[in-house]
Amino acid sequence: DAGVIQSPRHEVTEMGQEVTLRCKPISGHNSLFWYRQTMMRGLELLIYFNNNVPIDDSGMPEDRFSAKMPNASFSTLKIQPSEPRDSAVYFCASSRQGIDYEQYFGPGTRLTVT
Amino acid sequence: QKEVEQNSGPLSVPEGAIASLNCTYSDRGSQSFFWYRQYSGKSPELIMSIYSNGDKEDGRFTAQLNKASQYVSLLIRDSQPSDSATYLCAVNSGGYQKVTFGTGTKLQVIP
């Protein structure tokens, strides 16, 4: 089975530009998570969806960040406008509803905002 | 108080020794506990899950859970240089699928 797929793997953009990160969860998984990882703050949960519905977006840093999940196989995280402090690795993870709660991570998108 | 706490390390052990990684959590209602391994520049990889008190063994890895004391640990037997990585503890504190991650412990296995 294919794992979680993320694109692009690397993104370099200038401050003020719009950035869109994409994620395809594992087939059959009904929960999807967006994380951000930096050296300073570690792994932070930004938002998660259950059955395509946003459940908790309290980790989204500010209004410049938005996330959507239009169907069970696709999600986007958008930053507009981007700022240098948004530079980080963004991970998408998915899990299957049940008692196990095991999350499986994609390879991540390394974002650099200059 | 952080929800999930780990010593950041680095924890250095000689090759062949047992590495012991510890994690404490604050929510007594937590039910599910995980250990992830993250190599530098890579994504976290799930290596162990544990749901009930006691030990769970998988190859060279043993996860230990003590809910009364609110700690979970990971033992790596016969440590290898390839085990050198950051190990993240994660805890499910109820409510859908959300888990909380610790900041990770960096393990260095010295040949």
Interface residues (C-beta under 8 A of the other chain):
Chain A: S31 F33 G42 L43 L45 Y48 N50 I55 D56 F91 S95 Q97 I99 D100 Y101 E102 Q103 Y104 F105 G106 P107 G108
Chain B: S32 F34 K42 S43 P44 E45 L46 S49 Y51 L88 A90 N92 Y96 Q97 K98 V99 T100 F101 T103 G104
